[in-house]
């Protein structure tokens, strides 16, 4: 089996840390942004690539710098 070569996305990691620090659930953040909780979780848990507009919305809401380049596998 091939090794998992996934590179961590520092923006997604920062967003997840901000959620934990503020005690905000994915469901609550999704409600604030009018998106599905799964969309938020897909981004912060790095389950799949997220649209730039979604990344921007989540980062702005959490006060996270979204200008870091997105990591790719």
C-alpha distances in whole Angstrom, upper triangle without the diagonal:
4,6,9,12,14,18,21,23,27,29,27,27,31,31,30,31,35,34,34,37,39,38,37,35,33,35,38,37,36,39,41,39,39,36,33,32,28,29,30,27,24,26,26,23,21,20,20,23,26,29,31,34,33,31,35,36,34,35,39,39,38,39,36,36,34,34,31,29,26,23,20,16
4,7,9,11,15,18,21,24,26,24,24,28,29,28,29,33,32,32,35,37,37,36,34,31,34,37,35,34,38,39,37,38,34,32,31,27,27,28,25,23,24,24,21,19,18,18,20,24,27,29,32,30,29,32,34,32,32,36,37,35,37,33,33,31,31,28,26,23,19,17,13
4,6,9,12,15,18,21,23,22,21,25,26,25,26,30,30,29,32,34,34,33,31,29,32,35,33,33,36,37,35,36,33,31,29,26,26,26,24,21,22,22,19,17,17,17,19,23,26,27,31,29,27,30,32,30,30,34,35,33,34,31,30,29,29,26,23,21,17,15,11
4,6,9,11,14,17,20,18,18,22,23,21,23,26,26,26,29,31,30,30,28,26,29,31,29,29,33,34,32,33,29,27,26,23,23,23,20,18,18,18,15,13,13,14,16,19,22,24,27,25,23,27,29,26,26,30,31,29,30,27,27,25,26,23,20,18,14,12,9
4,6,10,12,15,18,17,17,20,22,21,22,25,26,26,28,31,31,30,28,26,29,32,29,29,33,33,31,33,29,28,26,23,23,23,21,18,18,18,16,13,14,14,15,18,21,22,25,24,22,25,27,25,25,29,30,28,29,25,25,23,23,20,17,15,11,9,6
4,6,9,12,15,13,13,17,18,17,19,22,22,23,25,27,27,26,25,23,26,28,26,25,29,30,28,29,26,24,23,20,19,19,17,14,14,14,12,9,10,11,11,15,18,19,22,20,18,22,24,22,21,25,26,24,25,22,21,20,20,17,15,12,9,7,5
4,6,9,12,11,11,14,16,16,17,20,21,21,23,26,26,25,24,22,26,28,25,25,29,29,27,29,26,25,23,21,20,19,17,15,14,14,12,10,12,12,12,15,17,18,21,20,17,20,22,20,19,23,24,22,23,19,19,17,17,14,12,10,6,6,6
4,6,9,8,8,11,13,12,14,16,17,18,20,22,22,22,21,19,23,24,22,22,26,26,24,26,23,23,21,19,18,16,15,13,11,11,10,8,11,12,12,14,17,17,19,18,15,18,20,17,16,20,21,19,20,16,16,15,15,12,11,9,6,8,9
4,6,5,6,9,10,11,12,14,16,17,18,20,21,20,20,18,21,22,19,20,24,23,21,23,21,21,19,18,16,14,14,12,9,9,10,7,11,11,10,11,14,13,16,15,11,14,16,14,13,17,18,16,17,13,12,11,12,9,8,6,5,8,10
4,6,5,6,9,10,10,12,14,15,16,18,20,19,19,18,22,22,19,20,24,23,21,24,22,22,20,19,18,15,15,14,11,10,11,10,14,14,13,13,16,14,17,16,12,14,16,14,12,15,17,14,14,10,10,9,10,7,8,8,8,11,13
4,5,5,6,9,10,10,12,14,15,16,18,17,17,16,19,19,16,17,21,19,18,21,19,19,18,18,15,13,13,13,9,8,11,10,14,14,12,11,13,12,14,12,8,10,12,10,8,11,13,11,11,7,7,6,8,6,8,7,9,12,15
4,5,5,6,9,10,11,12,14,15,16,15,15,13,16,17,14,15,19,18,16,19,17,17,15,14,12,10,10,9,6,5,7,7,10,11,10,10,12,12,14,11,8,11,12,9,9,12,13,11,12,9,10,9,12,10,11,9,10,12,14
4,5,5,6,9,10,11,12,14,15,15,15,14,18,18,16,17,20,20,19,22,19,19,17,16,15,12,11,12,9,6,8,8,12,13,13,13,16,16,17,15,12,14,15,12,11,14,15,12,13,10,11,11,13,11,13,11,11,14,15
4,5,5,6,9,10,10,12,14,14,15,14,18,18,15,17,20,19,18,21,20,20,18,18,16,13,13,14,11,8,11,12,15,16,16,15,17,16,17,15,12,13,14,11,9,12,12,9,10,7,8,9,12,11,13,12,13,16,18
4,5,5,6,9,10,11,12,11,12,11,14,14,11,13,16,15,14,17,16,16,14,15,13,10,10,12,9,6,10,11,14,15,15,13,15,14,15,12,9,11,11,8,6,10,10,7,8,6,9,9,13,12,14,13,14,17,19
4,5,5,6,9,10,10,10,10,9,13,13,11,13,16,16,16,18,16,16,13,14,13,10,9,11,9,5,8,10,13,15,15,14,17,17,17,14,12,14,14,10,10,13,12,9,12,10,13,13,16,15,17,15,16,18,19
4,5,5,6,9,10,10,11,12,16,15,13,16,19,18,18,21,20,19,17,17,17,13,13,15,12,9,11,13,16,18,18,18,20,19,20,17,15,16,16,12,11,14,13,10,11,10,12,14,17,16,18,17,17,20,21
4,5,5,6,8,8,11,11,15,13,11,14,17,15,16,19,18,19,16,17,17,13,13,16,13,10,13,15,18,20,19,18,20,19,19,16,14,14,14,11,9,11,10,6,8,8,11,13,16,16,18,18,19,22,24
4,5,5,6,5,7,8,11,10,8,12,14,13,14,17,16,16,13,15,14,11,11,14,12,9,12,14,17,19,19,17,19,19,19,16,14,15,14,10,10,12,10,7,10,10,14,15,18,18,20,19,20,23,24
4,5,5,6,8,10,13,12,12,15,17,16,17,20,19,18,15,17,17,13,13,16,14,11,12,16,18,20,21,20,22,22,22,19,17,18,17,14,14,16,14,11,13,13,16,18,21,20,22,21,22,24,25
4,6,8,11,13,16,14,13,17,18,17,19,22,21,21,18,20,20,16,16,19,17,14,16,18,21,23,24,22,24,24,23,21,19,19,18,15,14,16,14,10,12,12,16,18,21,20,23,22,23,26,27
4,5,9,12,14,11,11,15,16,14,16,19,19,20,17,19,19,15,16,19,17,14,17,20,22,24,24,22,24,23,22,20,18,18,17,14,13,14,12,9,11,12,16,18,21,22,24,23,25,28,29
4,6,10,11,10,10,14,15,14,16,19,19,18,15,18,18,15,15,18,17,14,16,19,21,23,24,23,24,24,24,20,19,20,18,15,15,17,14,11,14,15,19,20,24,24,26,25,26,28,30
4,7,8,6,7,10,11,11,13,15,15,15,12,15,15,11,12,16,15,12,15,18,19,21,22,20,21,21,20,17,17,17,15,12,13,14,11,9,13,14,18,18,22,23,25,23,24,27,28
4,5,5,6,8,10,11,12,14,13,12,9,11,13,10,10,13,13,11,13,16,17,19,20,18,20,21,20,17,16,18,16,12,14,16,13,12,15,16,19,20,23,23,25,23,24,26,27
4,6,5,6,9,10,10,12,10,9,5,8,9,6,6,10,10,9,11,13,14,16,17,15,17,18,17,13,14,16,13,10,13,15,12,12,15,15,19,18,22,22,23,21,22,23,24
4,6,5,6,9,10,10,9,8,5,8,10,8,9,12,13,12,14,17,17,18,19,17,19,20,19,15,16,18,15,12,15,17,14,14,18,18,21,21,25,25,26,24,25,26,27
4,5,5,6,9,10,10,10,8,12,12,10,12,15,15,14,16,19,19,21,21,19,20,21,19,15,16,17,14,12,14,15,11,12,16,17,20,20,24,25,26,25,26,28,29
4,5,5,6,9,8,9,8,11,10,8,10,13,12,11,14,16,17,18,19,16,17,17,15,12,13,13,10,8,11,11,8,9,12,14,17,16,20,21,23,21,23,25,27
4,5,5,6,5,6,5,8,8,6,9,12,12,12,14,16,16,17,17,14,15,16,14,11,12,13,10,9,12,13,10,12,15,16,19,18,21,22,23,21,23,24,26
4,5,5,6,8,8,11,11,10,13,15,15,16,18,20,20,21,21,18,18,19,16,13,15,16,12,11,15,15,11,13,17,18,21,20,24,25,26,25,27,28,30
4,6,8,10,10,14,13,11,14,17,16,16,19,20,21,22,21,18,18,18,15,13,14,14,10,10,12,12,8,11,14,16,19,18,22,24,25,24,26,28,30
4,6,9,10,12,11,9,13,15,14,15,18,19,19,19,18,15,14,14,12,9,11,11,7,8,11,10,8,11,14,15,17,16,20,21,23,21,24,25,27
4,7,9,12,10,11,14,15,15,16,19,20,20,19,19,16,15,16,13,11,14,14,10,11,14,14,12,15,17,19,21,19,23,24,25,23,26,27,29
4,7,8,7,8,11,12,12,14,16,17,16,16,16,13,13,14,12,9,12,13,10,10,14,14,13,15,18,18,20,18,22,23,23,21,23,24,26
4,5,5,7,9,10,11,13,14,15,15,15,15,13,14,16,14,11,13,15,13,12,16,17,15,16,20,20,22,20,23,24,24,22,23,24,25
4,5,5,6,9,10,11,12,14,13,14,15,13,15,17,16,12,14,16,13,11,15,17,14,15,19,18,21,20,23,23,24,21,22,23,24
4,5,5,6,9,10,10,11,10,11,13,11,14,16,16,12,13,16,15,13,16,18,17,17,20,20,22,20,23,23,23,19,20,20,21
4,5,5,6,9,10,10,10,9,10,8,10,12,12,8,10,13,11,10,13,15,14,15,18,17,19,17,20,20,20,17,18,18,20
4,5,5,6,8,10,10,11,11,9,11,13,12,8,9,12,10,8,11,13,12,12,15,14,16,15,18,18,19,16,17,18,20
4,5,5,6,8,8,10,11,10,13,15,15,12,11,15,14,11,13,16,15,14,17,16,18,17,20,19,19,16,17,18,19
4,6,6,6,5,6,8,7,11,13,14,11,11,14,14,12,14,17,16,16,19,17,18,16,19,18,18,14,15,15,15
4,6,5,7,7,7,6,9,11,12,8,7,11,11,9,10,14,14,13,15,13,15,12,15,14,14,11,12,13,15
4,5,8,10,10,10,13,13,14,11,9,12,13,9,10,14,13,12,14,12,14,13,16,15,15,12,13,15,16
4,6,8,10,11,14,16,17,14,12,16,16,13,14,18,17,15,18,16,17,16,19,17,17,14,13,14,15
4,6,7,8,12,14,16,13,11,15,16,13,14,18,18,17,19,16,17,15,17,15,14,11,10,11,11
4,7,9,13,15,17,14,13,17,18,15,17,20,20,19,22,19,20,18,20,18,17,14,13,12,12
4,6,10,12,15,12,12,16,17,15,17,20,20,20,22,19,20,17,19,17,16,12,11,10,11
4,7,9,12,10,10,13,15,14,15,18,19,19,20,18,18,14,16,15,13,9,9,9,10
4,6,8,7,6,10,11,11,12,15,16,16,18,16,16,12,14,14,13,10,11,11,13
4,5,5,6,9,10,11,12,14,16,17,18,16,16,12,14,14,13,11,13,13,16
4,5,5,6,9,10,10,12,14,15,16,14,13,9,11,12,11,9,13,14,17
4,5,5,6,9,10,10,12,14,15,14,14,10,12,14,14,13,16,17,20
4,5,5,6,8,10,11,12,14,13,14,11,13,15,15,13,16,17,19
4,6,5,6,8,10,11,12,10,10,7,10,11,11,10,13,15,17
4,6,5,6,9,10,10,9,9,6,9,11,12,12,15,17,20
4,6,5,6,9,10,10,11,9,12,15,16,15,18,20,23
4,6,5,6,9,8,10,9,13,14,15,14,17,19,22
4,5,5,6,5,7,6,10,11,13,13,16,18,21
4,5,5,6,8,8,11,13,16,16,19,22,25
4,6,8,11,11,14,16,19,18,21,24,26
4,5,9,10,14,15,18,17,20,23,25
4,7,9,12,14,17,17,20,23,26
4,6,9,10,13,14,16,19,22
4,6,7,10,12,15,18,21
4,6,8,9,12,15,19
4,6,9,12,15,19
4,6,9,12,16
4,6,9,13
4,6,10
4,7
4
